[in-house]
């Protein structure tokens, strides 16, 4: 187990001799019993062999092989070079009869470390054995150093490329996945986990289990929070900032502050063995997370489905790769910090946008929620368009950044209503409430005037004793009052924006010719020209000037959002918002653009804006259209060359309307063709 980053001293001969057990292989017919005790005191174990061909040196030990130079075949001795290779620390001590130099040259091997003459004497034997172990340790140290340099050299370019990739990724989830994936690729780790450090305002630190990967087991992921203490391996690294490189987490020595909980392994049938755990340190040298890699393998293709396969295939993490992973973890910490900062800025900005939209919608409570519904519908339509692989929009596919651009454009598309008078925004009927009250009072005055006129006549006749004439005038008075009441009822009905019954329009025009005389003898019309113009509006409730003022919100929106210094990926927002009331045939507003001049995102938003305006249930001047009627109206808009037929078709077939809560469980069905 290595708790510190690797250094030159970790590959020294002294450290290797301390780390590795020593194994002395000797022929069964060459007895070493005389030196057995002294060898044992030096930590050397004996192992007999019957044939050189059957020698299998231990890669986890320092191996010295005693070969009888008088009886061994030179090819057999040289074959040990291939058996041991560079991976197994081994050396050969040749025991021979003096004067056998020619044979020694024939039997030459790269592993040859010493010679002991026959008969074997204690002092030369012990000196040769010690020297051979030293040479074995030296060869292993040299091999480790060379391997160390090779690993670092091979991965430096990878590390640079990974750093560039990490810096470019702005999505937090993908960034976490990339950190873990690239770390495992560099180390051939079977599994890994990533923890992020969290801190309360009171300074209490904890670790949030944020991401995990495992090649051999499919493990359901669930975030959890654990205390950042030295009791756990990841907690120890988070608290101390030290890296841990553990050969077997089930064999952690007594006396260390951390331990490994085997319960998770037992619950899923996994065997965690080697583990490399490094801190993620940002540019301020603060620990922001912990990267934990589990079970290094010789090849990424090896799977570890059960503990037996782990015992067979798991190897320790190379100290050289530990340095690379520590560098990667630091790069990852900085990239993650930048990503989280960017995400925080975006969340703040989006919160500001939503708060601003909400504040504006409070000026027009009857359309509250419209901007978010249009945003959801438009983004839903864009996602549906991206999935289409045939037809006009087969090549259209929106990226995450473009979807974000569309979302902001949707939220801000009606922002310009801030430049429209509130009375116009909330106008429910053709006359404003105060104007209607003036008309009502006028008609009350007209009634009183009529009553006053008739009562004066009836009093004069009654004093003259003409009772029959009085009765006639009384009947006329009641008829006049009833007619006046009918006229005010006509005004009240006409004030409500709806389809005017046949004949009432002409009645209103005729009413405009009626006059009355006030108490001062001045003649006045029943309705002013302005009132008559308002009441005779045949579609909607706005006058031409008011409608123009409402239309101006598009230009106000554009003039506002175009001043925001958008980043490159979001610079299309002003144009999208500017075009959401244009029509394909050039009859839209404010620029009267034709189809080829309207950006696709604005064409999509136009479909969704009309749909929401038709189906919104909070408009006092109209009832919400049911789904079937709203779809039919969209189709009429297509026939009038106002909306794109392909977009409306996708809107219907992909059930984009279901993103609105009111239609979540509804499906549009084409009406049966009339026979």
Order of alpha helices (4+ residues) and beta strands (2+ residues): alpha-beta-alpha-beta-beta-alpha-beta-alpha-beta-alpha-alpha-beta-beta-beta-alpha-beta-alpha-beta-beta-alpha-beta-alpha-alpha-alpha-alpha-alpha-alpha-alpha-beta-beta-alpha-alpha-alpha-alpha-alpha-alpha
